[in-house]
Amino acid sequence: MTEHTHDHGDEQARDRTDRTDRADGAAHVSTGSAKEKGESAAPAIPELVIISGMSGAGRSTAAKCLEDLGWFVVDNLPPALIPTMVELGARSQGNVARIAVVVDVRGRRFFDNLRESLADLEAKHVTRRIVFLESSDDALVRRFESVRRPHPLQGDGRIVDGIAAERDLLRELRGDADLVIDTSSLNVHELRAKMDAQFAGDEEPELRATVMSFGFKYGLPVDADLVVDCRFLPNPHWVPELRPYTGLNEEVSDYVFDQPGAKEFLNQYTELLQLIAAGYRREGKRYVTIAVGCTGGKHRSVAMSEKLSARLATEGIETVLVHRDMGRE
């Protein structure tokens, strides 16, 4: 197990805190007033992010990015120790305010222990976020072959057997994730940019949205929470003078939004997203990926994504705009 920290604090202050904690019993991370002499408030609970996902999908890169942003990062921590890690952070007098824990399937009782730990954190009212790194089978196979290392779950089988076993183990956790990042077509720098966009701010916004244009012929984005289909609109591809351009060009955008139903769709879908965003906030979901698709991801989806992203920004939702397939044709 490798631990990284950026603020060691004052050793004497920690010793005094530990003696006080031992005198008063086990530390309670969640609620309750501090009874110790000279204290008037409960210990500050650290922010907690759990990084997980497919082996080879970029967990280490995501963890390194958070470490560079000042988070206390613990790699391959047994899930049963996560509540203890949070308690230690709460005792640190603010020296460990943000903790990121990387967990994976190398432990055989992975899910049992992790589920118990998550239930323990919830009982103590500790807010946690789960970041899940996803990738396609093809991309994962290429990565394992390039480093000439076996998949941790393949045993005597093939790499694809290990990947399939891991997907099965992680399926439930992926469904609980607050943020899913598909790294199939991302390089290290692009993954770091995505992590920076989500975690670099000093203050966390109520909701962050990624609006992603894509082409259906290249497949659905696996990290999409919501999917929009713009193929009900006429395709600028069949207009010779517009074919070379993209939805970023004014001529194409004007053509798309001059079509019957385009503006109405944008207006009504924006209203629908306001309702969905309010529900996400109530449920504590802080990230949403909206995938906007057309046939090739070049014209209609790009134009609609640009407008939709601008609308969401005016509603106070911080947005990241990504054109996944633009330029592939």
TIFIFI-403014 format. One line per field, with one value per residue (C-alpha): residue number from 0; x, y, z. Coordinates in steps of 0.1 Angstrom, whole numbers, m for minus. Layout:
N
num = c(NUM, ...)
xx = c(X, ...)
yy = c(Y, ...)
zz = c(Z, ...)
//
This chain:
329
num = c(0, 1, 2, 3, 4, 5, 6, 7, 8, 9, 10, 11, 12, 13, 14, 15, 16, 17, 18, 19, 20, 21, 22, 23, 24, 25, 26, 27, 28, 29, 30, 31, 32, 33, 34, 35, 36, 37, 38, 39, 40, 41, 42, 43, 44, 45, 46, 47, 48, 49, 50, 51, 52, 53, 54, 55, 56, 57, 58, 59, 60, 61, 62, 63, 64, 65, 66, 67, 68, 69, 70, 71, 72, 73, 74, 75, 76, 77, 78, 79, 80, 81, 82, 83, 84, 85, 86, 87, 88, 89, 90, 91, 92, 93, 94, 95, 96, 97, 98, 99, 100, 101, 102, 103, 104, 105, 106, 107, 108, 109, 110, 111, 112, 113, 114, 115, 116, 117, 118, 119, 120, 121, 122, 123, 124, 125, 126, 127, 128, 129, 130, 131, 132, 133, 134, 135, 136, 137, 138, 139, 140, 141, 142, 143, 144, 145, 146, 147, 148, 149, 150, 151, 152, 153, 154, 155, 156, 157, 158, 159, 160, 161, 162, 163, 164, 165, 166, 167, 168, 169, 170, 171, 172, 173, 174, 175, 176, 177, 178, 179, 180, 181, 182, 183, 184, 185, 186, 187, 188, 189, 190, 191, 192, 193, 194, 195, 196, 197, 198, 199, 200, 201, 202, 203, 204, 205, 206, 207, 208, 209, 210, 211, 212, 213, 214, 215, 216, 217, 218, 219, 220, 221, 222, 223, 224, 225, 226, 227, 228, 229, 230, 231, 232, 233, 234, 235, 236, 237, 238, 239, 240, 241, 242, 243, 244, 245, 246, 247, 248, 249, 250, 251, 252, 253, 254, 255, 256, 257, 258, 259, 260, 261, 262, 263, 264, 265, 266, 267, 268, 269, 270, 271, 272, 273, 274, 275, 276, 277, 278, 279, 280, 281, 282, 283, 284, 285, 286, 287, 288, 289, 290, 291, 292, 293, 294, 295, 296, 297, 298, 299, 300, 301, 302, 303, 304, 305, 306, 307, 308, 309, 310, 311, 312, 313, 314, 315, 316, 317, 318, 319, 320, 321, 322, 323, 324, 325, 326, 327, 328)
xx = c(0, 14, 4, 10, 5, 12, 8, 24, 12, 25, 35, 30, m5, m14, 0, m22, m52, m46, m44, m76, m93, m81, m95, m129, m132, m135, m137, m170, m166, m202, m221, m222, m206, m170, m169, m132, m120, m115, m133, m167, m173, m170, m139, m142, m150, m126, m139, m138, m134, m133, m115, m122, m129, m114, m78, m59, m85, m64, m70, m34, m34, m67, m52, m20, m40, m58, m25, m11, m42, m34, m55, m42, m41, m40, m36, m49, m63, m83, m120, m125, m100, m117, m138, m107, m89, m117, m116, m78, m84, m111, m85, m59, m71, m77, m43, m60, m91, m94, m89, m89, m88, m80, m98, m97, m104, m70, m87, m109, m136, m136, m173, m183, m158, m165, m203, m198, m175, m199, m228, m206, m198, m235, m244, m219, m232, m199, m203, m184, m181, m172, m152, m153, m128, m143, m128, m136, m124, m103, m86, m79, m65, m41, m29, m22, m4, 17, 30, 32, 15, m14, m48, m51, m81, m73, m56, m48, m71, m68, m68, m104, m114, m100, m117, m150, m146, m137, m167, m190, m175, m176, m211, m229, m203, m203, m241, m235, m207, m212, m188, m180, m151, m146, m109, m111, m100, m83, m46, m30, m32, m69, m77, m59, m78, m111, m101, m89, m122, m141, m119, m96, m120, m117, m155, m176, m205, m239, m239, m214, m224, m204, m222, m207, m215, m210, m218, m242, m222, m192, m212, m229, m206, m205, m203, m235, m262, m286, m287, m302, m309, m307, m313, m349, m334, m323, m287, m264, m242, m265, m262, m230, m220, m223, m208, m171, m180, m190, m216, m191, m195, m223, m236, m242, m257, m281, m292, m298, m318, m338, m353, m388, m387, m350, m355, m386, m366, m337, m361, m381, m352, m335, m366, m366, m329, m338, m362, m336, m309, m331, m336, m299, m291, m317, m301, m266, m255, m230, m220, m240, m229, m254, m246, m260, m258, m264, m252, m215, m211, m201, m230, m263, m250, m222, m245, m270, m243, m230, m264, m274, m241, m246, m282, m271, m244, m270, m289, m260, m248, m211, m205, m176, m182, m166, m170, m160, m162, m158, m130, m133, m149)
yy = c(0, 34, 66, 101, 132, 169, 184, 166, 192, 197, 164, 178, 190, 155, 139, 161, 154, 116, 117, 136, 111, 81, 97, 103, 70, 63, 93, 99, 113, 122, 143, 155, 184, 181, 177, 183, 213, 243, 229, 241, 222, 186, 177, 187, 157, 154, 152, 117, 104, 67, 60, 27, 11, m13, m23, m5, 23, 50, 47, 56, 86, 99, 94, 112, 141, 145, 142, 171, 191, 186, 156, 130, 99, 63, 36, 1, 7, m23, m12, m21, 6, 35, 45, 44, 66, 92, 92, 98, 127, 141, 141, 160, 194, 203, 190, 163, 179, 159, 122, 101, 63, 40, 6, m23, m60, m73, m83, m113, m100, m67, m61, m75, m53, m22, m25, m27, 3, 24, 15, 25, 59, 65, 57, 83, 108, 110, 124, 103, 104, 75, 81, 51, 47, 28, 16, m7, m43, m35, m6, m26, m55, m32, m16, m49, m63, m31, m34, m73, m78, m102, m90, m94, m117, m137, m166, m193, m178, m149, m112, m109, m135, m113, m83, m100, m112, m77, m61, m86, m78, m40, m38, m27, m2, 13, 18, 37, 59, 97, 102, 77, 86, 65, 65, 43, 72, 94, 99, 106, 144, 143, 122, 147, 175, 158, 153, 189, 201, 182, 187, 218, 244, 258, 256, 227, 238, 223, 204, 199, 187, 173, 179, 155, 153, 119, 99, 69, 50, 51, 37, 52, 68, 43, 71, 89, 95, 110, 105, 129, 118, 146, 124, 137, 168, 169, 161, 189, 162, 160, 197, 199, 234, 224, 189, 200, 221, 211, 222, 248, 268, 294, 282, 247, 259, 283, 255, 231, 255, 268, 233, 227, 215, 223, 254, 239, 208, 229, 250, 221, 198, 226, 228, 191, 192, 218, 193, 165, 188, 197, 159, 152, 179, 164, 130, 143, 136, 162, 151, 144, 135, 144, 127, 144, 122, 123, 100, 110, 134, 162, 185, 183, 169, 195, 224, 212, 206, 241, 256, 233, 238, 276, 273, 251, 277, 304, 282, 281, 246, 245, 227, 210, 207, 177, 168, 132, 122, 155, 151, 113, 116)
zz = c(0, m10, 7, m4, 18, 12, 47, 77, 102, 137, 154, 189, 181, 168, 199, 221, 199, 201, 239, 241, 217, 238, 269, 255, 236, 198, 175, 159, 124, 117, 142, 178, 196, 208, 246, 250, 270, 248, 218, 206, 174, 160, 140, 103, 82, 52, 16, 4, m32, m40, m73, m89, m123, m148, m145, m172, m175, m158, m121, m113, m135, m119, m85, m94, m107, m74, m56, m77, m67, m30, m21, 4, m18, m7, m33, m30, 5, 18, 17, 53, 63, 45, 76, 97, 71, 74, 112, 111, 87, 110, 139, 119, 128, 91, 79, 59, 44, 12, 9, m23, m20, m49, m45, m70, m74, m62, m29, m32, m8, m26, m29, 5, 23, 2, 7, 44, 44, 23, 46, 76, 60, 52, 88, 100, 74, 56, 21, m4, m42, m64, m96, m120, m148, m178, m211, m240, m241, m272, m255, m224, m243, m262, m230, m212, m243, m247, m211, m213, m181, m172, m161, m123, m127, m158, m140, m165, m191, m216, m209, m222, m196, m168, m182, m183, m147, m136, m153, m136, m102, m108, m123, m92, m82, m116, m112, m80, m94, m92, m122, m149, m173, m205, m212, m244, m267, m241, m237, m203, m208, m218, m187, m165, m181, m173, m137, m134, m148, m121, m91, m96, m84, m49, m44, m56, m78, m72, m104, m132, m167, m196, m229, m254, m292, m308, m339, m335, m361, m338, m308, m278, m252, m223, m197, m208, m182, m208, m246, m271, m306, m332, m362, m365, m381, m418, m422, m435, m449, m479, m486, m508, m497, m460, m461, m456, m425, m390, m365, m352, m384, m384, m418, m405, m371, m389, m412, m383, m362, m392, m395, m381, m344, m338, m317, m300, m291, m276, m255, m242, m236, m216, m194, m189, m179, m153, m137, m139, m125, m95, m89, m92, m66, m42, m46, m41, m77, m87, m122, m153, m189, m216, m249, m280, m311, m348, m375, m378, m349, m372, m379, m361, m327, m326, m333, m308, m281, m285, m280, m252, m233, m235, m222, m192, m184, m182, m157, m134, m143, m149, m182, m200, m238, m257, m294, m294, m330, m349, m373, m377, m411)
//
